[in-house]
Amino acid sequence: MLISFGCPVSGAWAQPETLTTIAQRAEELGYHGLWAFQRLLVGRDQDLAPIYHSVLDPMVALTWAAAATSRIRLGVSVINLPYVSPTYLAKQAGSLDRLSGGRFDLGLGTGWSEPEFVATGSDPKPRGPRTEEYLEVLKVLFSGGEAEYAGRFYRVPPSRMAPAPAQAGGPPVLLGGTADVALRRAGRIAAGWVSSSRTSLPEIERGVRIVREAAEAAGRDPDSVRIVVRGVVQAGRRDEAIPLSGTWDQIRAGAERYAEAGATELFYEPNWDPRIGGPEADPRAAADLGAEILAALAPNG
């Protein structure tokens, strides 16, 4: 199982100097990748966790991290696809992949925040057909040749998008979601599945089984499908409901449980700790705690 880390994008530690330092140090310590997430805004009447109240744009943050590094991979978990046209996202993702030397992984979801749907003039429904068309458009635009697409939701007139991404065929696309139909879709048409912060260990085990069964039914090698787990870290405070909580040894033992469940990549997610990702936390203390977690859980020991 590959070990990655959550990028400083939320709350107090989401500062330019901290983002640079964490990205460079993660690369030095042998982490496989850095992962960011998306949150556009918080509605006045929404009761959302502090983690969501102040969030950098993930594509901009990952571009910043790319400029400070040379080897570590960069992923977003996830961009909510209804918010932006596939053509616009293809240009962004392809550019980031080109500028980073082919290090980008694109996670996509369909969203859940009603104020964000209203603010972006978007509608996630019907989720399945919309997602499948979205991936088809990305594929034709990432090809490097002339693209054309006419679907129910999206159209691309005969045209060419250049430069092409550094990775042949474009950045790998992973899908989020917890419903059975979403899990099967990830196994059938995507490079893999990426879990949410709320996904429990039993739900990971169940998701792995459904995703890989769907991949096999679609004629794909089920072992080639990636399973990326966002693992919320709670350092120093043990909570049996959070596998990655408590002492460093307890957190590492929790990581092993995800590996046994079938995860191919786990990224330690410190943004969900209010001491780090809370908007009212002290920025210096938040950065120091994030750096401590990064060093203590480094994959190379």
LOKOLKOL-582255 format. One line per 5 residues: number of its first residue (from 0); their letters; for each residue x, y, z of N, C-alpha, C. Coordinates in steps of 0.1 Angstrom, whole numbers, always signed. Example, Ala and Ser with C-alpha at 12.3 -4.5 7.8 and 13.67 -1.06 7.14 Angstrom:
0) as) +132 -57 +78 +123 -45 +78 +132 -33 +78 | +128 -22 +71 +137 -11 +71 +129 +0 +79
END
This chain:
0) mlisf) +8 -12 +0 +0 +0 +0 +9 +12 +0 | +6 +22 -9 +14 +34 -10 +9 +44 +1 | +18 +52 +6 +14 +61 +17 +16 +75 +11 | +5 +83 +13 +6 +97 +8 +1 +106 +19 | -1 +119 +17 -4 +129 +27 -13 +139 +22
5) gcpvs) -22 +145 +31 -31 +155 +28 -24 +169 +27 | -26 +176 +17 -20 +189 +14 -26 +200 +23 | -18 +210 +27 -23 +221 +35 -32 +230 +27 | -45 +227 +28 -55 +235 +20 -66 +240 +28 | -67 +236 +41 -78 +240 +49 -74 +247 +62
10) gawaq) -81 +258 +65 -79 +264 +78 -66 +271 +80 | -61 +270 +93 -50 +278 +98 -37 +275 +91 | -35 +262 +87 -21 +259 +81 -21 +260 +66 | -32 +265 +60 -32 +267 +45 -26 +280 +42 | -13 +281 +44 -5 +293 +41 +5 +289 +31
15) petlt) +9 +299 +23 +19 +296 +11 +32 +290 +16 | +38 +295 +27 +50 +290 +31 +49 +275 +37 | +37 +273 +44 +35 +259 +49 +32 +249 +38 | +25 +254 +28 +23 +245 +16 +36 +241 +9 | +45 +251 +8 +58 +248 +2 +66 +238 +10
20) tiaqr) +66 +241 +23 +74 +233 +32 +69 +219 +33 | +56 +217 +35 +51 +204 +36 +53 +196 +23 | +51 +202 +12 +52 +195 -1 +67 +190 -3 | +76 +199 +0 +90 +195 -1 +94 +185 +9 | +90 +186 +21 +94 +177 +31 +87 +163 +29
25) aeelg) +75 +163 +24 +68 +150 +20 +76 +143 +9 | +81 +150 +0 +89 +144 -11 +102 +138 -5 | +108 +146 +4 +121 +141 +10 +119 +129 +18 | +107 +128 +25 +104 +117 +34 +99 +104 +26 | +97 +105 +13 +93 +93 +6 +79 +91 +4
30) yhglw) +70 +101 +7 +56 +100 +5 +53 +98 -10 | +43 +90 -13 +40 +88 -27 +33 +100 -34 | +24 +106 -26 +16 +117 -32 +11 +127 -22 | +6 +138 -27 -1 +149 -19 -15 +150 -24 | -25 +151 -15 -39 +151 -20 -45 +164 -14
35) afqrl) -53 +170 -23 -61 +182 -19 -76 +179 -21 | -85 +188 -15 -99 +186 -17 -106 +199 -21 | -118 +198 -25 -125 +210 -29 -137 +214 -20 | -138 +227 -17 -150 +232 -11 -151 +247 -15 | -162 +250 -22 -163 +264 -28 -167 +274 -17
40) lvgrd) -178 +271 -10 -184 +281 -1 -192 +273 +9 | -196 +280 +20 -205 +275 +30 -217 +284 +31 | -229 +278 +29 -241 +285 +30 -244 +291 +44 | -251 +302 +45 -253 +308 +58 -261 +298 +67 | -270 +290 +62 -277 +281 +70 -272 +267 +71
45) qdlap) -260 +265 +65 -254 +252 +66 -246 +250 +79 | -247 +238 +84 -240 +234 +96 -229 +225 +92 | -218 +230 +88 -207 +222 +83 -195 +222 +92 | -187 +212 +92 -175 +211 +101 -166 +222 +98 | -158 +227 +108 -149 +238 +106 -139 +236 +94
50) iyhsv) -136 +223 +91 -127 +220 +80 -131 +226 +67 | -144 +228 +65 -149 +233 +53 -150 +249 +52 | -147 +256 +63 -150 +270 +63 -140 +279 +56 | -128 +273 +54 -118 +281 +47 -109 +271 +40 | -111 +271 +26 -104 +260 +18 -98 +267 +6
55) ldpmv) -85 +264 +3 -79 +269 -9 -84 +260 -21 | -84 +267 -33 -88 +259 -45 -78 +248 -47 | -82 +236 -49 -72 +224 -49 -63 +225 -62 | -68 +229 -73 -60 +229 -85 -49 +240 -84 | -52 +251 -78 -42 +262 -76 -32 +257 -65
60) altwa) -37 +251 -54 -28 +246 -44 -18 +235 -49 | -23 +226 -57 -15 +216 -62 -5 +221 -73 | -9 +231 -80 +1 +237 -89 +12 +244 -82 | +9 +250 -70 +19 +256 -62 +28 +245 -56 | +22 +234 -52 +31 +223 -47 +39 +217 -58
65) aaats) +34 +216 -70 +41 +211 -81 +54 +219 -84 | +52 +232 -83 +64 +241 -86 +75 +239 -76 | +71 +234 -64 +81 +233 -53 +87 +219 -52 | +83 +210 -61 +87 +196 -60 +90 +191 -74 | +95 +178 -74 +99 +173 -87 +95 +158 -89
70) rirlg) +91 +151 -78 +88 +137 -79 +75 +133 -74 | +71 +139 -63 +59 +134 -56 +46 +136 -65 | +37 +127 -64 +25 +128 -72 +15 +138 -65 | +5 +143 -73 -4 +153 -69 -18 +149 -72 | -27 +148 -62 -40 +143 -65 -51 +152 -59
75) vsvin) -63 +153 -65 -74 +160 -59 -85 +150 -57 | -91 +151 -45 -101 +142 -40 -112 +150 -33 | -122 +154 -40 -124 +153 -54 -129 +167 -60 | -128 +169 -73 -135 +180 -80 -149 +175 -82 | -159 +184 -79 -173 +181 -81 -176 +184 -96
80) lpyvs) -178 +174 -104 -179 +176 -118 -191 +185 -123 | -202 +185 -116 -213 +194 -121 -209 +209 -121 | -200 +213 -113 -197 +227 -111 -190 +233 -123 | -183 +225 -131 -175 +231 -142 -176 +222 -154 | -175 +227 -166 -176 +219 -178 -164 +210 -179
85) ptyla) -166 +199 -186 -155 +189 -187 -144 +196 -196 | -148 +204 -205 -137 +210 -214 -128 +220 -206 | -134 +228 -197 -127 +237 -189 -118 +229 -179 | -123 +218 -173 -115 +210 -164 -104 +203 -171 | -107 +198 -184 -97 +192 -191 -85 +201 -194
90) kqags) -87 +214 -197 -77 +223 -199 -69 +225 -186 | -75 +226 -174 -69 +228 -162 -60 +216 -158 | -67 +204 -159 -60 +192 -155 -48 +188 -164 | -51 +191 -177 -40 +188 -187 -28 +197 -185 | -31 +210 -182 -20 +220 -179 -12 +216 -167
95) ldrls) -19 +212 -156 -13 +208 -144 -4 +196 -146 | -10 +186 -153 -2 +174 -156 +11 +178 -165 | +9 +187 -174 +21 +190 -183 +31 +198 -174 | +27 +207 -166 +36 +215 -158 +43 +207 -147 | +36 +197 -142 +42 +188 -132 +50 +177 -137
100) ggrfd) +51 +175 -150 +58 +164 -156 +51 +151 -155 | +37 +151 -155 +29 +139 -155 +27 +133 -142 | +25 +142 -132 +23 +137 -118 +9 +138 -112 | -1 +141 -120 -14 +145 -115 -24 +133 -116 | -32 +132 -105 -43 +122 -105 -56 +131 -103
105) lglgt) -66 +128 -111 -78 +136 -110 -90 +128 -104 | -94 +132 -92 -105 +125 -86 -118 +134 -89 | -129 +127 -92 -141 +134 -95 -153 +128 -87 | -161 +138 -83 -174 +134 -76 -185 +142 -82 | -197 +139 -76 -209 +147 -82 -214 +157 -72
110) gwsep) -208 +159 -60 -212 +169 -51 -224 +166 -42 | -225 +174 -32 -236 +172 -22 -241 +185 -16 | -235 +196 -18 -238 +209 -12 -248 +217 -21 | -260 +219 -16 -270 +226 -23 -266 +240 -26 | -261 +248 -17 -256 +262 -20 -246 +262 -31
115) efvat) -237 +252 -32 -227 +252 -43 -234 +249 -56 | -244 +240 -56 -251 +238 -69 -258 +251 -74 | -264 +258 -64 -271 +270 -68 -261 +281 -73 | -250 +282 -66 -240 +292 -69 -233 +290 -82 | -232 +277 -86 -225 +274 -99 -235 +271 -110
120) gsdpk) -248 +272 -107 -258 +270 -117 -258 +256 -122 | -255 +246 -114 -253 +233 -118 -264 +223 -112 | -265 +212 -118 -274 +201 -113 -267 +188 -115 | -265 +180 -104 -258 +167 -105 -266 +156 -112 | -279 +158 -113 -288 +147 -118 -289 +148 -133
125) prgpr) -291 +136 -139 -289 +123 -133 -274 +120 -132 | -270 +115 -120 -256 +114 -116 -248 +104 -125 | -254 +93 -127 -247 +83 -135 -244 +87 -149 | -254 +89 -157 -252 +93 -171 -244 +106 -173 | -245 +115 -164 -237 +127 -164 -222 +124 -162
130) teeyl) -220 +116 -152 -206 +112 -149 -199 +105 -161 | -207 +95 -167 -201 +88 -178 -198 +97 -190 | -207 +106 -193 -204 +115 -204 -192 +124 -201 | -191 +128 -189 -180 +137 -184 -167 +130 -187 | -166 +117 -183 -154 +110 -185 -151 +108 -200
135) evlkv) -161 +106 -208 -160 +104 -222 -154 +117 -229 | -159 +129 -224 -154 +141 -230 -139 +143 -226 | -136 +140 -213 -122 +141 -209 -113 +132 -218 | -117 +121 -220 -109 +111 -228 -106 +116 -242 | -116 +122 -249 -114 +127 -262 -105 +139 -262
140) lfsgg) -107 +148 -252 -99 +160 -252 -84 +157 -248 | -82 +147 -240 -69 +143 -235 -61 +135 -246 | -68 +132 -257 -62 +123 -267 -50 +130 -275 | -51 +143 -276 -41 +151 -283 -44 +153 -298 | -54 +146 -302 -58 +147 -316 -71 +156 -317
145) eaeya) -77 +156 -328 -89 +164 -330 -101 +158 -322 | -108 +166 -314 -118 +161 -306 -132 +165 -311 | -142 +156 -309 -156 +160 -312 -164 +151 -303 | -175 +157 -298 -184 +150 -289 -198 +156 -289 | -208 +148 -290 -222 +152 -289 -229 +143 -280
150) grfyr) -233 +147 -269 -240 +139 -259 -252 +145 -254 | -258 +140 -244 -270 +145 -238 -268 +157 -230 | -256 +158 -223 -253 +169 -214 -242 +178 -219 | -233 +172 -227 -221 +180 -231 -218 +179 -246 | -213 +190 -251 -210 +190 -266 -196 +196 -267
155) vppsr) -188 +190 -277 -175 +196 -281 -175 +196 -296 | -175 +208 -302 -174 +209 -317 -161 +204 -321 | -159 +200 -334 -146 +196 -339 -136 +206 -335 | -126 +201 -328 -116 +211 -323 -104 +203 -317 | -94 +210 -313 -82 +204 -308 -77 +212 -295
160) mapap) -74 +204 -285 -69 +210 -273 -54 +207 -271 | -46 +218 -270 -32 +216 -269 -27 +226 -259 | -16 +223 -252 -8 +211 -253 -15 +199 -246 | -11 +187 -251 -16 +175 -245 -10 +173 -231 | -17 +165 -222 -11 +162 -209 +2 +154 -211
165) aqagg) +10 +154 -201 +23 +147 -201 +20 +132 -201 | +10 +128 -193 +7 +113 -193 -2 +109 -205 | +2 +99 -211 -5 +94 -223 -20 +91 -219 | -29 +97 -226 -43 +96 -223 -48 +105 -212 | -39 +113 -207 -43 +122 -196 -41 +117 -182
170) ppvll) -44 +125 -172 -43 +121 -158 -52 +110 -155 | -48 +100 -147 -58 +89 -143 -70 +96 -136 | -82 +91 -139 -94 +96 -133 -99 +86 -123 | -101 +90 -111 -107 +82 -100 -120 +88 -97 | -130 +79 -93 -143 +84 -89 -146 +82 -74
175) ggtad) -153 +91 -69 -158 +90 -55 -172 +84 -55 | -178 +84 -43 -191 +79 -41 -192 +67 -32 | -203 +65 -26 -205 +54 -16 -217 +45 -20 | -226 +50 -28 -237 +41 -32 -232 +30 -41 | -239 +19 -41 -234 +7 -49 -232 +10 -63
180) valrr) -242 +18 -69 -241 +21 -83 -228 +30 -86 | -225 +39 -77 -212 +47 -79 -200 +38 -77 | -200 +29 -68 -189 +20 -67 -187 +11 -79 | -198 +6 -84 -197 -2 -96 -192 +6 -108 | -196 +19 -109 -192 +27 -120 -177 +29 -119
185) agria) -171 +32 -107 -157 +34 -105 -149 +21 -110 | -154 +9 -107 -148 -3 -111 -149 -5 -126 | -159 +0 -132 -162 -3 -146 -155 +6 -156 | -154 +20 -152 -149 +29 -162 -138 +38 -157 | -134 +38 -145 -124 +47 -140 -111 +40 -136
190) agwvs) -101 +47 -133 -88 +42 -129 -89 +36 -115 | -100 +40 -108 -101 +35 -94 -112 +43 -86 | -112 +40 -73 -122 +46 -64 -114 +54 -53 | -119 +66 -50 -113 +73 -39 -124 +75 -28 | -121 +72 -16 -131 +73 -5 -132 +87 +0
195) ssrts) -143 +89 +8 -145 +102 +14 -140 +101 +28 | -139 +113 +35 -135 +113 +49 -144 +106 +58 | -156 +104 +55 -166 +98 +63 -167 +83 +62 | -159 +77 +53 -161 +63 +50 -154 +54 +60 | -162 +46 +67 -156 +37 +78 -148 +26 +72
200) lpeie) -141 +19 +81 -133 +8 +76 -142 -3 +71 | -153 -7 +77 -161 -17 +71 -167 -13 +57 | -170 +0 +56 -174 +5 +43 -163 +5 +32 | -151 +7 +37 -139 +5 +27 -139 -9 +22 | -140 -19 +32 -139 -33 +28 -150 -36 +18
205) rgvri) -162 -31 +21 -174 -34 +12 -171 -27 -2 | -166 -15 -1 -164 -8 -14 -154 -14 -23 | -143 -19 -17 -133 -26 -24 -139 -38 -31 | -147 -46 -24 -153 -58 -30 -162 -54 -42 | -170 -44 -41 -179 -40 -51 -172 -34 -63
210) vreaa) -162 -26 -61 -154 -20 -71 -147 -31 -80 | -141 -40 -73 -133 -50 -80 -142 -60 -87 | -153 -63 -81 -163 -72 -88 -168 -66 -101 | -170 -53 -100 -175 -45 -112 -164 -45 -123 | -152 -43 -119 -141 -43 -128 -139 -56 -135
215) eaagr) -140 -67 -128 -139 -80 -133 -150 -83 -143 | -163 -79 -139 -174 -81 -148 -173 -73 -161 | -165 -62 -161 -164 -54 -172 -152 -58 -181 | -145 -70 -177 -134 -75 -184 -121 -69 -181 | -120 -62 -169 -108 -55 -165 -101 -64 -154
220) dpdsv) -88 -61 -153 -81 -68 -142 -85 -61 -129 | -92 -68 -120 -96 -61 -108 -84 -57 -99 | -73 -63 -100 -61 -59 -92 -55 -46 -97 | -58 -42 -109 -52 -30 -115 -60 -18 -111 | -72 -20 -105 -80 -8 -101 -75 -2 -88
225) rivvr) -73 +10 -88 -67 +17 -76 -78 +19 -65 | -75 +17 -53 -84 +20 -42 -76 +30 -33 | -80 +43 -34 -73 +54 -26 -82 +58 -14 | -76 +57 -2 -84 +59 +10 -79 +72 +16 | -89 +81 +19 -86 +93 +27 -87 +89 +41
230) gvvqa) -76 +89 +49 -76 +85 +63 -74 +96 +72 | -85 +100 +79 -85 +111 +88 -76 +108 +100 | -66 +116 +103 -57 +114 +114 -61 +122 +126 | -60 +116 +138 -63 +122 +150 -51 +119 +159 | -41 +127 +159 -28 +123 +166 -30 +126 +181
235) grrde) -26 +117 +189 -25 +119 +204 -38 +116 +211 | -49 +114 +204 -62 +112 +211 -68 +100 +205 | -69 +89 +212 -75 +77 +207 -90 +77 +207 | -95 +73 +195 -110 +71 +193 -111 +58 +185 | -118 +48 +191 -119 +35 +185 -126 +36 +171
240) aipls) -134 +46 +169 -141 +48 +157 -132 +53 +146 | -120 +58 +149 -111 +64 +140 -99 +55 +140 | -97 +47 +130 -85 +38 +130 -72 +45 +131 | -71 +57 +125 -58 +64 +125 -58 +75 +136 | -60 +70 +148 -60 +79 +160 -51 +73 +171
245) gtwdq) -47 +82 +180 -39 +77 +192 -24 +80 +190 | -16 +70 +195 -2 +71 +194 +2 +68 +180 | +15 +71 +177 +20 +68 +163 +19 +53 +160 | +22 +45 +170 +21 +31 +167 +7 +26 +165 | -3 +32 +172 -17 +29 +170 -21 +34 +156
250) iraga) -16 +45 +152 -20 +50 +138 -14 +41 +127 | -2 +37 +129 +4 +28 +119 -3 +15 +119 | -7 +10 +130 -15 -2 +131 -28 -1 +124 | -34 +11 +125 -47 +14 +118 -45 +14 +103 | -33 +19 +99 -30 +19 +84 -29 +5 +79
255) eryae) -23 -4 +87 -23 -18 +83 -37 -24 +80 | -46 -19 +88 -60 -24 +87 -66 -20 +73 | -62 -8 +69 -67 -4 +56 -60 -12 +44 | -47 -15 +46 -40 -23 +37 -47 -37 +36 | -50 -43 +47 -57 -56 +48 -71 -55 +41
260) agate) -77 -43 +42 -90 -42 +36 -90 -41 +21 | -78 -39 +15 -76 -38 +1 -72 -25 -5 | -69 -15 +4 -65 -2 -2 -52 -3 -9 | -50 +3 -20 -37 +4 -27 -30 +16 -24 | -37 +26 -18 -30 +39 -14 -38 +45 -3
265) lfyep) -31 +49 +7 -37 +56 +19 -30 +70 +20 | -39 +80 +21 -32 +93 +24 -37 +98 +38 | -27 +100 +46 -30 +105 +60 -35 +119 +58 | -47 +122 +64 -54 +135 +62 -54 +142 +75 | -45 +152 +77 -45 +160 +89 -54 +172 +88
270) nwdpr) -59 +176 +77 -68 +188 +76 -80 +187 +85 | -85 +174 +87 -97 +173 +95 -95 +175 +110 | -82 +176 +114 -79 +179 +128 -82 +194 +131 | -91 +198 +140 -94 +212 +141 -82 +220 +146 | -72 +213 +152 -60 +220 +156 -51 +224 +144
275) iggpe) -55 +218 +132 -47 +221 +120 -56 +228 +110 | -67 +222 +106 -76 +227 +96 -87 +236 +101 | -88 +238 +114 -98 +248 +119 -94 +262 +116 | -103 +270 +111 -99 +284 +107 -95 +293 +118 | -99 +289 +131 -95 +297 +142 -82 +293 +149
280) adpra) -76 +282 +144 -64 +277 +151 -52 +286 +148 | -42 +285 +156 -30 +293 +155 -22 +288 +143 | -19 +296 +133 -12 +291 +120 +1 +284 +123 | +9 +290 +132 +22 +284 +135 +21 +271 +142 | +12 +270 +152 +10 +258 +159 +4 +247 +150
285) aadlg) -5 +251 +141 -11 +242 +132 +0 +236 +122 | +8 +245 +117 +19 +241 +108 +29 +231 +115 | +32 +234 +127 +41 +226 +135 +35 +212 +137 | +22 +211 +141 +16 +198 +143 +15 +191 +130 | +12 +197 +119 +11 +190 +106 +25 +185 +102
290) aeila) +35 +192 +105 +49 +188 +102 +53 +176 +111 | +49 +176 +123 +52 +165 +133 +45 +152 +128 | +32 +153 +124 +25 +142 +119 +32 +136 +106 | +36 +146 +97 +43 +142 +85 +55 +134 +87 | +63 +139 +97 +76 +132 +100 +74 +119 +107
295) alapn) +64 +118 +117 +62 +106 +125 +57 +95 +117 | +49 +98 +106 +42 +87 +99 +49 +85 +85 | +61 +90 +83 +67 +88 +70 +69 +74 +66 | +66 +71 +53 +66 +57 +49 +80 +50 +50 | +91 +58 +50 +104 +53 +51 +109 +52 +65
300) g) +100 +54 +75 +103 +53 +89 +110 +65 +95
END
